[in-house]
Every structure is written in structure tokens, then in C-alpha cells.
Amino acid sequence: MKVRGLLVVILVLAILLPISSIFQSAYLPSVAFAGIGQNVVVVAKEDNVYARLLLTVQPLGNESNVTVVGGSFQPPTLVFPNGTSRQVNSTTTFSMTLPNRVVFLFGAVSASGPGFSLSPSSPISVQFLGNQNFTSFPGVSIPGVEVFPFTISGDAQITAQLLGVVV
């Protein structure tokens, strides 16, 4: 009888433990920078991570504290990972959902590349790469990892913030 009760407890724990991993949260990284020319915001995540990305692009102008030597400010253009682009003439916030592909990950992913570094303690990464663009950004093909490069051409202040990260 005691063995049967112990088996029931182990079975319940075996069922609830993977389900509880769905509701774990991770550190919410964010970056802010001013970019002139071509720059890339790289968002990388494990396949099991679900998050929402807020990307705010604010064109630099004469009222900013940035001085462009020998030229004038260029309005920024944001190029999304799928290749579509949008010119930004005023402060604009883009909200994107980064979906998860798998519910359970049976093993920790540790990977790094240009503009990202993932580990079991940091399953999502947001970084800025200066003087790069979408076409020169090397493709990343690592099992269990998704990389989203956002190219900003022009002069802008960019803020990337992740919300609602669930691992």
C-alpha cells in the first residue's frame, strides 16, 4: 500500500514538473542606443521561448544631442527580418510577437554568434551591432535557436525591449 502511494506521488510530480516549466520567466533584456548609418538590432532566442518585442525608433533631429559632421540627418528606415522595410519619420514603436516553436526543451541550449549569446541562464538575447546591414549579416543555423536581425539605416535612437518572456 505504501509503495502504491509513493508511486502515485512520483507520477503526479512527473506530470506537474514539465507543466510548471511553461510558466517560468527569464531576465528581460533591453538595449538603447543612437545609431548613425547602418546598424543591426539582433534578437536571438531559444525555440521554446515566447516573448513580445517592442522596438522604438526615434529619428535624430536638430533637437538631439548628436552632431553629424559634414552632413545632415538621414531619416531612418527599419528593415524587418523578412526583408520588408518601413521609413520612420516620427517616433514609432513596433510591437512584434516572437513565437515559440516547441513547448518543452529537453536540454539546455548554449550558443553564440555575431550579435548574440545564449545560455541556460539567459535563453534570450538583445544586442546592437554597429556598421552592419541585413545583407551582410551572416545566416545562423543552430538547432534550437532563432535569430531575428532588424536593420536600421539612417540616423535614429533605438530602444529594444522584451516583454512577457516565458521559457
Sequence and secondary structure as in RCSB ss.txt:
>XXXX:A:sequence
MKVRGLLVVILVLAILLPISSIFQSAYLPSVAFAGIGQNVVVVAKEDNVYARLLLTVQPLGNESNVTVVGGSFQP
PTLVFPNGTSRQVNSTTTFSMTLPNRVVFLFGAVSASGPGFSLSPSSPISVQFLGNQNFTSFPGVSIPGVEVFPF
TISGDAQITAQLLGVVV
>XXXX:A:secstr
 HHHHHHHHHHHHHHHHHHHGGG B    EEEEEE SEEEEEEEEETT EEEEEEEEEE  TTSS   TTS    
 EEE TTS EEE SS EEEEEEE  S S  SS   EEETTEEEBTTB EEEEEEES  TTTS     TTEEEEEE
EEESSEEEEEEEEEEE 
